[in-house]
Amino acid sequence: MSVRHAWKARRGAVAAAMAAALAFTVAGCDDSSNDNKANVGNSGSSKATSPGKGQQSGSASQQGGSTAKLAEATGGGGMVLTINSVARDSGGFVTVSGQLRNPGSKSFNGTSDWAGTERDVLASGDSVAGATLVDKVGKKRYYVLRDTGGKCLCTMGISSVDAGQTVPFFAQFPAPPNGTKQVDFQLPTFPTLSVPVSG
């Protein structure tokens, strides 16, 4: 084989290798961007799009998009708390999703009570960071998880709930042992609700 033919063959091999590497890199970028989009919805630390109206970005499952009603209670100011889902996931978390509804004729402004009194979670502002899960069998209480900035992995930015408005919410907790099938959900100003854990 002449030097000229060898050079052409080598250039063709290099070009094919570069094309394969480029295709692999592009595919890797696409996958990581999808992962990041999924993680944003699961982080729970996204800001409310309209503070004061209690609207929160995130996935429908985190915001109580499910129509199932596992439990319901009326609390302070006539607010109604509905639990739609208590789901265990493979990452060792339990996500509670539901809705907070104001059936009254006046705006409800007592949402700051839902944030709890722990100093560490007050950085989350108006939120449902005061929620807890209780495993009565295991005799343990679980608090809302926080991100590396100290903000809760829960719905934030609920400064008020207008008359007739329904606000979806979510809160993530460490998962109790797999054998735990029932937990008590507690949110300040509401009675305790016993709910089944799925997954």
PyMOL commands that set and color helices and strands:
alter all, ss='L'
color gray80, all
select helices_A, chain A and resi 3-43+76-78+111-115+119-124
alter helices_A, ss='H'
color red, helices_A
select strands_A, chain A and resi 48-50+55-56+71-74+80-88+93-101+132-135+140-143+166-174+182-186+193-196
alter strands_A, ss='S'
color yellow, strands_A
deselect
rebuild
show_as cartoon
